[in-house]
Amino acid sequence: MKTAGSTFHPEGVDSVRRRMHADRLPFVPRLAAAFFRVLHGSCTYTIVGGEYEDEAMRFSGPKLFTCWHFAYPVVLHYFRDNNAMIMVSRSRDGEWASRILERLGYECFRGSPGKGGSTALRQLINQLKKAPGGGFVADGSQGPPLIAQKGILLLARYTGAPLVPMSVAAKPCWHLKTWDRTVVAKPFSRLGVAFGPLIWVNRDASPEELENDRKKLEDSLNSLTEQARAAL
């Protein structure tokens, strides 16, 4: 409600509209999450590099699992029901996605540090420090595909959390006609999930060191994709 002396920010209006739109069909997120669980629950998993996942889980602080954007459906199911944090856009589609993800046991951070600036980045860092960890795509929400961006490195740098690179493969599967060629497993598929060595980003890293870590992450994810495919 608008009161005397206050301003009604357009972002607030948009947020209300997005919620109202999603509220009209409250059963959709429940059905979508149930379908997501049943689909991936029918699949058989092969884990490669499980010792790196175990190492990350033994770390007492938050950890940052990161993958390529094309892998997110399988990764979301793999880490369901752990109250992990995940970033979701403020768009109308993001409103639907956040409601589905919450039913899969995730905590959603609405927004992007890249668009929201330093304030959004600080908010995300503070929330991550209170969470067991989070999942983030290394090539961002719009690409270019298979090119690691520096945003995930900044999160690792300022939270002290290790990066845990991982990738997936599915056989048989669909490839969506999207910029990232998203992999969607078919019912009863075989899924390969590959983890790589943890990457620690020094808080005092120079620009050159950050670029080295970015390239290390990129190379690791590409290698893990091939390992996941080979496992199938």
C-alpha positions, -999 to +999 in steps of 0.1 A: +000+000+000+013+035-009+015+059+020+021+096+022+058+104+015+066+070+001+074+060-034+061+029-052+091+014-069+084-003-103+103-034-093+078-038-064+049-036-089+065-061-112+071-085-083+035-083-072+023-090-108+046-120-111+033-135-079-003-128-088+002-145-122+017-176-105-010-176-078-037-182-105-024-218-110-010-228-076-011-266-085+013-262-114+046-261-094+035-291-073+027-312-104+059-301-122+081-309-092+064-343-089+070-351-126+106-340-122+111-364-093+094-393-111+113-388-143+148-387-128+139-413-102+134-438-130+169-433-141+201-452-132+231-432-120+268-438-125+291-416-103+326-407-114+350-390-090+327-395-060+357-390-037+357-353-047+320-350-038+328-367-004+357-342+002+334-313-005+307-326+018+332-331+046+340-294+044+322-277+073+315-244+055+295-237+024+306-252-009+298-241-045+288-269-068+291-256-104+283-271-138+275-260-173+240-247-179+230-276-201+234-300-172+210-282-147+180-306-149+200-337-138+220-316-112+189-302-097+175-336-091+208-350-078+210-323-050+173-321-042+160-318-006+193-304+009+182-268+014+209-257-010+208-222-025+202-216-061+200-183-081+168-176-100+160-146-122+133-120-113+114-127-145+079-142-147+095-175-157+117-171-127+087-169-104+075-202-117+109-218-115+114-206-079+082-222-068+091-255-084+126-254-070+113-247-035+092-279-038+124-297-047+140-286-015+160-256-026+163-221-012+161-195-041+179-163-044+160-140-067+181-118-088+216-116-103+247-099-089+256-090-125+225-070-129+220-059-093+256-047-087+275-049-055+244-048-032+230-080-048+265-096-046+268-088-009+233-102-002+241-134-020+274-138-002+257-132+032+230-158+024+255-183+012+275-181+044+243-192+063+235-221+039+252-255+035+261-246+000+248-236-034+246-246-070+255-222-098+260-225-135+295-215-147+285-201-181+257-180-166+220-178-176+226-166-211+260-179-221+280-180-242+279-218-236+308-237-222+327-205-213+332-200-175+323-166-162+340-148-133+309-144-112+312-178-096+349-171-089+339-139-070+315-159-049+342-184-040+367-157-033+345-138-009+328-167+009+359-189+012+338-217-003+355-243-026+343-246-062+332-282-068+331-287-106+307-314-120+291-324-152+266-349-165+256-370-194+224-389-202+216-418-225+191-417-241+181-380-238+166-350-255+186-319-263+164-288-261+166-262-289+181-236-265+213-217-265+229-243-242+213-274-257+199-284-223+201-322-217+168-337-206+169-374-196+143-397-211+125-421-187+147-449-175+178-433-189+214-440-177+229-409-162+266-402-157+275-377-130+312-367-128+330-347-101+364-331-103+390-318-078+380-289-057+392-254-068+400-228-041+401-192-050+425-170-029+408-140-014+438-119-024+440-133-059+453-109-086+434-105-119+459-129-135+453-155-108+415-151-112+418-157-149+439-188-143+413-201-119+385-193-144+404-213-171+410-241-147+373-244-139+364-243-176+389-270-185+377-291-156+341-289-166+348-298-202+369-328-191+342-339-167+316-338-195+337-363-214+342-385-184+304-386-177+298-396-213+325-422-212+309-437-181+278-445-202 
